[in-house]
Amino acid sequence: MSLNQAHNLGVKLIGATANYVSEVLDEGPIIEQEVTRVDHTASPEELVTTGQDIEHRVFLNGAKTVVFR
């Protein structure tokens, strides 16, 4: 779904998921996931900003996964 479609349809949830890398895009096990609510007043630009704010940076440190917020 494009940003404009999401805005026009009145999307109320914005989310981001971090997956382990696999041969198929977004098919690896989930490392971290977050969802936040938006309301009808959010502009397309605000939807983008909200999505960027909830994205995580995930790093491997040896055998452990580190999630920076």
N, C-alpha and C positions, 0 to 999 in steps of 0.2 A: 504494500500500500504506500502510495506517495504521501509526502507531507501535506500537500493540498487536499488530497482525498481524506486523510485523517482529520484535518481541520474542518473540512466541509461536512463530514459525517459526525462531528461532535465527539471525537475521541475523549474519554475521561481518564484513561490510564496510560502512562508512559512507562516503559520498562527497558531494562538492559540485562543481558545474560552473558556471562563469561563461560566459555566451554574449553575443555582440553582439546588440543588440535587433533583432528582425525582426517582421514582421506576425504570425507564428505563434510562440507561446510555446515557448521552448527550441529553436528551429530555426535560430537564427543561428550563425555560426561560433564554435567554442569558443575562449575566450581563455585560460582556466586551468581545471585540473581536478585534484582531489586525492582520494585514497582512503586510509582508515586501517582497520586491523583492530581488531575488538573480540572478546571471548570470551564464553562462555556465562554468565559471572557478571555481565555488564552489565545493569543495570536499565533500564527504559524511560527514566527520567530521565537516566541516564548516556549512553544512545544520543543523546538530544537534545543534551546538553552536548558530546559528542564531535563531533556534526555541526556545532554552532555554532562550535566551536574551529577546524574546518578550512575554514569558509566564508571566502572572500576578499572584500576590498573592492577593486574595480577601478574606476579612473578614467581618463578620457582626458585627456592633456596634449598639446594640439595634435594631431599625427598619431600620437602614441605612446600605448600602453596602459601604465598603471602599476598594478602589483599589490602591495597592502600585505598583509603576512601578520600 
